[in-house]
Amino acid sequence: MSMRKIPIVGEKRENKHDKGRGNMKSLFISRVVIKNFRNFKNVDVCLGHKQIIIGENNVGKTNFLRALQLVLDPTLSDEDRMLQESDFNDSIKNPMENKEEILIEIYIDNYDQNKTILAVFQDATVMTEDGKEVLKFTYRFFPYINEGGVAEYQYNIYKGNDETKKFGSYERKYLNIKVVKALRDVEGEMKNSRTSPIQKMLKNYAIDKQDLEHIAEEYRKNGEKILNLDELVDLTNNINKRFGMVLGNNDFDVSLRAMEINPAKVLSSLKLLMAQRNTTEISLGLNNILYISMILQLLQDKTIPSLIKAEKYMELSSIPGGDILKATYEESKNGNYFLNDDISESQQEKLYTFMSKNMPISKGVTILAIEEPEAHLHPVNQRLIYRDVIQNSSNSVLLTTHSTHITAIAPIDSIVHLHDDGERGTEIHATAAMPISDGEFLDVERYLDVKRGEIYLGKAVLLVEGIAEEYLIPKFANLLGKPLDEKGIIVCNINCTNFTPYVKLLRSLDIPYAVITDGDYYYENEEEERIYHQMDNDDSDVKSGWLGMEIIEKMINELGLNGDEKIPDDPDEKDQLFYSLGLFVGYYTFEVDMMECAATSKNNREKALNVISDLFLELTTGGARQKQNFKKELKAGEYWKCLNKIEGNGIGKGRFAQRLSGVCMKEHIPGYIESAINYIYKKVDKE
């Protein structure tokens, strides 16, 4: 057999930033720079329109959002924005004494269609290195010398590169961030007239005061008349549409109830019902979904109004192009006009253009950040709320999560990964810039189910090609005294040998990885046909090789993992290079390699072989003769014949591996598998 040694050396990977894919429907934060703030020593990350922020507890997900809030959140006071010495990165000794600074830069892209933003923030424009115009906003916390000659700290938030161009409360009316906290008091916010999404949405309607006075009087006779206002009908319809879209059904119909007859208070007293029950009587999970749905409804683009009052409708209808209203709106019983549900895409585009020109509104933009939307939610509802937030919302969204149910269905170019890098603080890497083709993009997304979604949340990943490796490698690691769970190492079965897109994904997130694949030894016959499923051919005149090594070599060249260096031709030298890059290739297939390893072990050879044969005898549907032949072939080294019997007698490789995982021994562990486990352990320890 050709010898291939197994060295272990390290690898250093790069991370590149570029613009991500996607159809951007609103402006978004395209880049964030943070220096010396809390978990972050020095980070510079490029983002996309919708982002899923992941990482371990206490790694800085909330602090990342807090950095954005210092610039954009209109609810923070001056005191909130005045930082303390404890807000400096822990690696900085005596930061205020040494006059260190905290710097946060936020860059905004895709704003060129918003006339309001263009007008208000003309002086915030800067040019990127590639010649693109973006908006830049900076928070700076720095020392200055007061009149007494003593160094004190102050903060400044400014636009562009000019520190005299302040970004303050007025500007935040037009560009801001809304953070929905993880530990949110949904019930309390619903009740509070100042924080209730219902009350905020009502402000978007110009409800006639005379109508309210009339209804308050009539309410004494019939308290439910207020609910016939078109504005309230439209409001409840919009909430129900969004809520039903998330849940996928209409089992919980949302309605309003009025409890106050004072005209000045009648709107603030509206109560939200779900299935004719107070929201206090509904589960926390459903209340969370309802709350987030209303926030999304509150923030959506209002260029196309869902309700037009009668007088305004007549005015707009008489304008050239106003005939689009007749095709898209329907008269209510009160004489106003509701937007139809089933308007076409072309009608929507035409209507948007018409309304932008003839009924313009001051279009400020709110970027939405939601912490842990999975709180109190069943996995099914976790996926539903995610799809509504990410897929059905036009707003830019930042979402933090620990949920594999969410990460499993998230677009792979939407992931932002935070991890602690020791003295350098928390590092941030995003997939928005990942260099991946459309075909690879679809391939990886297809396979990122809940199990594979765990790769985002692990400290390191072992990529394997099949179910047998997924069952057995964690057991092998336990036998070697290196349990994978203890180190947060995930085994990811990709069900193929196309490791390239997965390696691209992990490299873009700076997640340590190792690849384990079959060698698939072959030799060529006289017709130059490759013959697989044979043992090593000792004839030096016969051309032979390993398909697995060819696949890995192709990946190395495609990704530039070896720089400009040529990959050596010698198999042993090639193995040495592969192993230094975290790429581990077997000789034959995983199962055959295990059999050969057991047969060639110095200790417990008979026991190791008997474990395999006994398991086959237990599981097979074949007769006595076949069982006898299996034992003979195993002892004779005819491992391919044994594997064929495992695959063809009602067992299958997956089931066999699953059962073998309960009785396997060290003698079953191929050398390249052990080396891969040692390698990934060392990578995690270095992190």
Salt bridges, closest charged atoms under 4 A:
GLU11 OE1 - ARG13 NH1 3.44
GLU11 OE2 - ARG507 NH1 3.47
ASP44 OD2 - ARG31 NH2 2.70
GLU56 OE1 - LYS459 NZ 3.84
ASP87 OD1 - ARG38 NE 2.97
GLU101 OE2 - ARG140 NH2 2.79
GLU105 OE2 - LYS136 NZ 3.79
ASP109 OD1 - LYS132 NZ 3.32
ASP123 OD2 - LYS159 NZ 3.19
GLU163 OE1 - ARG140 NH1 3.14
GLU171 OE2 - LYS159 NZ 3.60
GLU187 OE2 - LYS191 NZ 3.25
GLU217 OE1 - ARG220 NH1 2.95
GLU218 OE2 - LYS221 NZ 3.86
GLU218 OE1 - LYS225 NZ 3.32
GLU231 OE2 - LYS309 NZ 2.77
ASP301 OD2 - LYS363 NZ 3.62
GLU315 OE2 - LYS312 NZ 3.38
ASP341 OD1 - LYS241 NZ 2.32
GLU372 OE2 - HIS402 NE2 3.86
ASP388 OD1 - ARG242 NH1 3.02
ASP413 OD2 - ARG21 NE 3.21
ASP421 OD2 - ARG424 NH2 2.07
ASP438 OD1 - ARG21 NH1 2.82
GLU440 OE1 - LYS504 NZ 2.81
ASP449 OD2 - ARG452 NH1 2.58
GLU454 OE1 - LYS451 NZ 3.70
ASP510 OD2 - HIS419 NE2 3.33
ASP510 OD2 - HIS429 NE2 3.52
GLU550 OE1 - ARG530 NH1 3.04
GLU553 OE1 - LYS574 NZ 3.15
GLU558 OE2 - LYS504 NZ 3.71
ASP569 OD1 - LYS566 NZ 3.61
ASP575 OD2 - ARG4 NE 2.33
GLU591 OE1 - LYS653 NZ 3.93
GLU606 OE2 - ARG605 NH1 2.99
GLU618 OE2 - ARG659 NH2 2.16
GLU633 OE1 - LYS645 NZ 2.90
GLU638 OE2 - LYS641 NZ 3.62
ASP685 OD1 - LYS487 NZ 2.56
GLU687 OE1 - HIS419 ND1 3.85
